[in-house]
Amino acid sequence: MSSFYQLAFEKPIVELDARIEQAQHVGQAEIPALGGVAEQAGSDPASAKDDLKKLIKQREKTLKKIYKDLSPWNTVRVARHPERPQTRDYIEYMCRDFAELSGDRRFGDDPALVTGFGRIGGRKCLIVGHQKGKTTQEKLACHFGCAHPEGYRKALAKMKIAEKFNLPIVTFVDTPGAYPGLGAEERGQAEAIAKNLMEMARIKVPIVSIIIGEGGSGGALGIAVADRVAMLAYSWYSVISPEGCAAILWKEANETTNTAAADALHLTAKDNLKLGIVDSVIEEPLGGAHRDHATASANLEAWIVAELDELSKMSPEALVNARYERFRRLGEYDEYTETAPDQAEETQPA
């Protein structure tokens, strides 16, 4: 149960995990563990079972308490957990007959964006998603999920194929932002993202998008112009990362400024749902998706299937119009001008 990577606020859970492992080892009992079943025999299995059950129940209670109301900055930390499932993990759990497609037909392939056709819940669709990588070598190859312009051009080219064959599109967003390097800028990073925004707005097939981890700036929006947008409960979605915001506002990114920036950005799933930026929040397993990939994938698959079933009933013209109106509504507000009583008296005619 122990993990090399530990979140600071999860210290009580780590301690309980260690106690559970020790109890299983010393008690030599057959107890349903969190990750499976420990099949051992010992001198006093009944007593060991009781102790372990109490520890497991205490662990679940502590997890619920910690994750009940995570702060925005701790939510960002959970979204960045190295064991959190990524696009390829979800494809492995929920997709059948997945066939990956590569290259943008202009420059090359970008491993930071995965594209391919597969079946989700029996429905054929195009899957597009950011990939951060798991090993050090893969992370470097994927630029830690920061896509280059060829990645966005690859995604758009495959979306056009999906539109041609009348197949829905599912996108998984998990990026701190588009790659900001010199080469990416020279090859037209901003233009590639802008073109994706324009073209996705008028694609005549259903599009659903889910922020599965980080949703940073235009790098996220470049594949998130969709009919339905959802967030996993412990993901974040914002115009900038907390560190970037803190560096701009306070000229320094540290624990204090990062926390203040995360609070000010309203980047959590609950905040984005309240503001109308996303349509749904998909619940995660107890303690976050990184603790139970299978359950997280099942929750995600259920939402995708339900939304695609509903969207498939709409005509192509209705889809495009509704998508346009959805994004036009973002940022709407009413402005009221209140005149002070003394000012009102001064402006009245004599």
WORAFEN-V305082 format. One record per residue. N is the residue number from 1. RES is the residue in three letters. PSI is psi in whole degrees, 0 to 359 (999 if undefined). NEAR is the number of other C-alpha atoms within 10 Angstrom. Layout:
n->N res->RES psi->PSI near->NEAR
n->N res->RES psi->PSI near->NEAR
This chain:
n->1 res->MET psi->336 near->12
n->2 res->SER psi->151 near->12
n->3 res->SER psi->144 near->9
n->4 res->PHE psi->320 near->4
n->5 res->TYR psi->126 near->9
n->6 res->GLN psi->133 near->13
n->7 res->LEU psi->140 near->13
n->8 res->ALA psi->319 near->10
n->9 res->PHE psi->355 near->13
n->10 res->GLU psi->14 near->14
n->11 res->LYS psi->318 near->11
n->12 res->PRO psi->326 near->13
n->13 res->ILE psi->318 near->20
n->14 res->VAL psi->318 near->18
n->15 res->GLU psi->319 near->12
n->16 res->LEU psi->322 near->19
n->17 res->ASP psi->318 near->19
n->18 res->ALA psi->320 near->13
n->19 res->ARG psi->322 near->15
n->20 res->ILE psi->317 near->22
n->21 res->GLU psi->319 near->15
n->22 res->GLN psi->318 near->13
n->23 res->ALA psi->321 near->17
n->24 res->GLN psi->323 near->21
n->25 res->HIS psi->315 near->14
n->26 res->VAL psi->317 near->11
n->27 res->GLY psi->338 near->22
n->28 res->GLN psi->49 near->19
n->29 res->ALA psi->164 near->23
n->30 res->GLU psi->98 near->18
n->31 res->ILE psi->135 near->19
n->32 res->PRO psi->110 near->14
n->33 res->ALA psi->171 near->16
n->34 res->LEU psi->329 near->14
n->35 res->GLY psi->1 near->9
n->36 res->GLY psi->216 near->8
n->37 res->VAL psi->128 near->10
n->38 res->ALA psi->111 near->15
n->39 res->GLU psi->96 near->12
n->40 res->GLN psi->162 near->13
n->41 res->ALA psi->145 near->11
n->42 res->GLY psi->188 near->13
n->43 res->SER psi->325 near->10
n->44 res->ASP psi->71 near->11
n->45 res->PRO psi->328 near->16
n->46 res->ALA psi->314 near->12
n->47 res->SER psi->320 near->12
n->48 res->ALA psi->321 near->21
n->49 res->LYS psi->316 near->19
n->50 res->ASP psi->315 near->13
n->51 res->ASP psi->317 near->16
n->52 res->LEU psi->322 near->23
n->53 res->LYS psi->320 near->16
n->54 res->LYS psi->317 near->13
n->55 res->LEU psi->318 near->17
n->56 res->ILE psi->320 near->19
n->57 res->LYS psi->320 near->12
n->58 res->GLN psi->322 near->14
n->59 res->ARG psi->315 near->19
n->60 res->GLU psi->319 near->17
n->61 res->LYS psi->319 near->12
n->62 res->THR psi->319 near->17
n->63 res->LEU psi->315 near->17
n->64 res->LYS psi->318 near->13
n->65 res->LYS psi->316 near->12
n->66 res->ILE psi->317 near->16
n->67 res->TYR psi->358 near->17
n->68 res->LYS psi->319 near->11
n->69 res->ASP psi->69 near->10
n->70 res->LEU psi->144 near->15
n->71 res->SER psi->157 near->15
n->72 res->PRO psi->319 near->26
n->73 res->TRP psi->323 near->20
n->74 res->ASN psi->329 near->18
n->75 res->THR psi->319 near->22
n->76 res->VAL psi->319 near->23
n->77 res->ARG psi->319 near->19
n->78 res->VAL psi->319 near->23
n->79 res->ALA psi->334 near->26
n->80 res->ARG psi->6 near->19
n->81 res->HIS psi->129 near->16
n->82 res->PRO psi->340 near->16
n->83 res->GLU psi->3 near->16
n->84 res->ARG psi->136 near->19
n->85 res->PRO psi->140 near->23
n->86 res->GLN psi->184 near->23
n->87 res->THR psi->313 near->23
n->88 res->ARG psi->329 near->16
n->89 res->ASP psi->314 near->15
n->90 res->TYR psi->323 near->20
n->91 res->ILE psi->317 near->20
n->92 res->GLU psi->322 near->12
n->93 res->TYR psi->321 near->16
n->94 res->MET psi->348 near->18
n->95 res->CYS psi->142 near->22
n->96 res->ARG psi->149 near->16
n->97 res->ASP psi->41 near->12
n->98 res->PHE psi->130 near->19
n->99 res->ALA psi->111 near->13
n->100 res->GLU psi->143 near->13
n->101 res->LEU psi->140 near->14
n->102 res->SER psi->162 near->17
n->103 res->GLY psi->150 near->18
n->104 res->ASP psi->2 near->19
n->105 res->ARG psi->14 near->11
n->106 res->ARG psi->318 near->9
n->107 res->PHE psi->309 near->13
n->108 res->GLY psi->199 near->14
n->109 res->ASP psi->151 near->19
n->110 res->ASP psi->109 near->24
n->111 res->PRO psi->348 near->25
n->112 res->ALA psi->344 near->28
n->113 res->LEU psi->122 near->28
n->114 res->VAL psi->132 near->22
n->115 res->THR psi->146 near->27
n->116 res->GLY psi->165 near->20
n->117 res->PHE psi->144 near->22
n->118 res->GLY psi->184 near->20
n->119 res->ARG psi->130 near->17
n->120 res->ILE psi->116 near->22
n->121 res->GLY psi->32 near->14
n->122 res->GLY psi->357 near->10
n->123 res->ARG psi->127 near->15
n->124 res->LYS psi->138 near->19
n->125 res->CYS psi->168 near->24
n->126 res->LEU psi->132 near->26
n->127 res->ILE psi->128 near->28
n->128 res->VAL psi->132 near->26
n->129 res->GLY psi->151 near->30
n->130 res->HIS psi->146 near->31
n->131 res->GLN psi->121 near->28
n->132 res->LYS psi->330 near->26
n->133 res->GLY psi->155 near->21
n->134 res->LYS psi->308 near->16
n->135 res->THR psi->165 near->10
n->136 res->THR psi->317 near->10
n->137 res->GLN psi->317 near->10
n->138 res->GLU psi->322 near->15
n->139 res->LYS psi->317 near->17
n->140 res->LEU psi->320 near->14
n->141 res->ALA psi->324 near->15
n->142 res->CYS psi->0 near->21
n->143 res->HIS psi->36 near->20
n->144 res->PHE psi->34 near->22
n->145 res->GLY psi->6 near->27
n->146 res->CYS psi->105 near->25
n->147 res->ALA psi->150 near->28
n->148 res->HIS psi->171 near->29
n->149 res->PRO psi->326 near->27
n->150 res->GLU psi->334 near->25
n->151 res->GLY psi->315 near->28
n->152 res->TYR psi->325 near->26
n->153 res->ARG psi->324 near->26
n->154 res->LYS psi->314 near->25
n->155 res->ALA psi->315 near->28
n->156 res->LEU psi->319 near->24
n->157 res->ALA psi->319 near->16
n->158 res->LYS psi->327 near->22
n->159 res->MET psi->324 near->29
n->160 res->LYS psi->325 near->17
n->161 res->ILE psi->317 near->12
n->162 res->ALA psi->319 near->22
n->163 res->GLU psi->320 near->16
n->164 res->LYS psi->321 near->12
n->165 res->PHE psi->13 near->11
n->166 res->ASN psi->48 near->15
n->167 res->LEU psi->137 near->21
n->168 res->PRO psi->162 near->22
n->169 res->ILE psi->133 near->23
n->170 res->VAL psi->125 near->25
n->171 res->THR psi->140 near->25
n->172 res->PHE psi->119 near->28
n->173 res->VAL psi->126 near->30
n->174 res->ASP psi->79 near->31
n->175 res->THR psi->141 near->31
n->176 res->PRO psi->347 near->26
n->177 res->GLY psi->167 near->23
n->178 res->ALA psi->154 near->26
n->179 res->TYR psi->128 near->20
n->180 res->PRO psi->15 near->14
n->181 res->GLY psi->167 near->10
n->182 res->LEU psi->316 near->9
n->183 res->GLY psi->318 near->12
n->184 res->ALA psi->319 near->16
n->185 res->GLU psi->321 near->14
n->186 res->GLU psi->327 near->10
n->187 res->ARG psi->6 near->14
n->188 res->GLY psi->51 near->14
n->189 res->GLN psi->308 near->24
n->190 res->ALA psi->319 near->18
n->191 res->GLU psi->321 near->14
n->192 res->ALA psi->317 near->19
n->193 res->ILE psi->316 near->24
n->194 res->ALA psi->320 near->15
n->195 res->LYS psi->323 near->15
n->196 res->ASN psi->317 near->21
n->197 res->LEU psi->315 near->19
n->198 res->MET psi->312 near->12
n->199 res->GLU psi->321 near->14
n->200 res->MET psi->332 near->22
n->201 res->ALA psi->338 near->21
n->202 res->ARG psi->14 near->17
n->203 res->ILE psi->134 near->23
n->204 res->LYS psi->37 near->21
n->205 res->VAL psi->157 near->26
n->206 res->PRO psi->139 near->28
n->207 res->ILE psi->127 near->29
n->208 res->VAL psi->142 near->22
n->209 res->SER psi->140 near->25
n->210 res->ILE psi->128 near->28
n->211 res->ILE psi->109 near->30
n->212 res->ILE psi->347 near->31
n->213 res->GLY psi->263 near->31
n->214 res->GLU psi->139 near->28
n->215 res->GLY psi->83 near->28
n->216 res->GLY psi->116 near->24
n->217 res->SER psi->209 near->17
n->218 res->GLY psi->336 near->20
n->219 res->GLY psi->326 near->28
n->220 res->ALA psi->314 near->27
n->221 res->LEU psi->337 near->23
n->222 res->GLY psi->341 near->25
n->223 res->ILE psi->20 near->28
n->224 res->ALA psi->17 near->27
n->225 res->VAL psi->98 near->25
n->226 res->ALA psi->166 near->28
n->227 res->ASP psi->325 near->25
n->228 res->ARG psi->132 near->21
n->229 res->VAL psi->131 near->20
n->230 res->ALA psi->163 near->25
n->231 res->MET psi->140 near->29
n->232 res->LEU psi->151 near->25
n->233 res->ALA psi->326 near->22
n->234 res->TYR psi->38 near->29
n->235 res->SER psi->173 near->30
n->236 res->TRP psi->152 near->33
n->237 res->TYR psi->116 near->30
n->238 res->SER psi->167 near->22
n->239 res->VAL psi->341 near->18
n->240 res->ILE psi->156 near->19
n->241 res->SER psi->159 near->23
n->242 res->PRO psi->321 near->26
n->243 res->GLU psi->318 near->18
n->244 res->GLY psi->318 near->15
n->245 res->CYS psi->316 near->21
n->246 res->ALA psi->321 near->22
n->247 res->ALA psi->327 near->16
n->248 res->ILE psi->313 near->11
n->249 res->LEU psi->319 near->12
n->250 res->TRP psi->5 near->12
n->251 res->LYS psi->15 near->11
n->252 res->GLU psi->134 near->15
n->253 res->ALA psi->108 near->18
n->254 res->ASN psi->185 near->14
n->255 res->GLU psi->318 near->12
n->256 res->THR psi->311 near->10
n->257 res->THR psi->325 near->19
n->258 res->ASN psi->319 near->22
n->259 res->THR psi->316 near->19
n->260 res->ALA psi->320 near->16
n->261 res->ALA psi->317 near->25
n->262 res->ALA psi->321 near->25
n->263 res->ASP psi->318 near->15
n->264 res->ALA psi->332 near->12
n->265 res->LEU psi->343 near->18
n->266 res->HIS psi->56 near->17
n->267 res->LEU psi->357 near->27
n->268 res->THR psi->168 near->25
n->269 res->ALA psi->319 near->26
n->270 res->LYS psi->318 near->19
n->271 res->ASP psi->315 near->16
n->272 res->ASN psi->326 near->20
n->273 res->LEU psi->317 near->17
n->274 res->LYS psi->323 near->13
n->275 res->LEU psi->353 near->13
n->276 res->GLY psi->13 near->15
n->277 res->ILE psi->325 near->19
n->278 res->VAL psi->161 near->21
n->279 res->ASP psi->335 near->15
n->280 res->SER psi->156 near->20
n->281 res->VAL psi->122 near->20
n->282 res->ILE psi->124 near->19
n->283 res->GLU psi->147 near->16
n->284 res->GLU psi->162 near->22
n->285 res->PRO psi->161 near->16
n->286 res->LEU psi->123 near->17
n->287 res->GLY psi->7 near->20
n->288 res->GLY psi->159 near->22
n->289 res->ALA psi->334 near->26
n->290 res->HIS psi->345 near->20
n->291 res->ARG psi->341 near->18
n->292 res->ASP psi->87 near->18
n->293 res->HIS psi->322 near->19
n->294 res->ALA psi->313 near->18
n->295 res->THR psi->319 near->16
n->296 res->ALA psi->319 near->24
n->297 res->SER psi->321 near->21
n->298 res->ALA psi->318 near->15
n->299 res->ASN psi->318 near->15
n->300 res->LEU psi->316 near->21
n->301 res->GLU psi->319 near->18
n->302 res->ALA psi->319 near->14
n->303 res->TRP psi->316 near->18
n->304 res->ILE psi->312 near->20
n->305 res->VAL psi->316 near->15
n->306 res->ALA psi->317 near->11
n->307 res->GLU psi->319 near->17
n->308 res->LEU psi->324 near->20
n->309 res->ASP psi->320 near->13
n->310 res->GLU psi->315 near->10
n->311 res->LEU psi->331 near->20
n->312 res->SER psi->344 near->14
n->313 res->LYS psi->348 near->11
n->314 res->MET psi->148 near->14
n->315 res->SER psi->159 near->12
n->316 res->PRO psi->319 near->17
n->317 res->GLU psi->319 near->13
n->318 res->ALA psi->322 near->13
n->319 res->LEU psi->310 near->23
n->320 res->VAL psi->317 near->21
n->321 res->ASN psi->317 near->14
n->322 res->ALA psi->322 near->15
n->323 res->ARG psi->318 near->21
n->324 res->TYR psi->313 near->16
n->325 res->GLU psi->325 near->12
n->326 res->ARG psi->313 near->16
n->327 res->PHE psi->335 near->15
n->328 res->ARG psi->331 near->10
n->329 res->ARG psi->340 near->11
n->330 res->LEU psi->131 near->12
n->331 res->GLY psi->5 near->9
n->332 res->GLU psi->143 near->7
n->333 res->TYR psi->160 near->7
n->334 res->ASP psi->139 near->4
n->335 res->GLU psi->128 near->6
n->336 res->TYR psi->135 near->6
n->337 res->THR psi->117 near->5
n->338 res->GLU psi->124 near->7
n->339 res->THR psi->131 near->8
n->340 res->ALA psi->147 near->8
n->341 res->PRO psi->318 near->8
n->342 res->ASP psi->325 near->8
n->343 res->GLN psi->324 near->9
n->344 res->ALA psi->321 near->10
n->345 res->GLU psi->323 near->10
n->346 res->GLU psi->328 near->9
n->347 res->THR psi->350 near->8
n->348 res->GLN psi->141 near->7
n->349 res->PRO psi->147 near->5
n->350 res->ALA psi->999 near->5
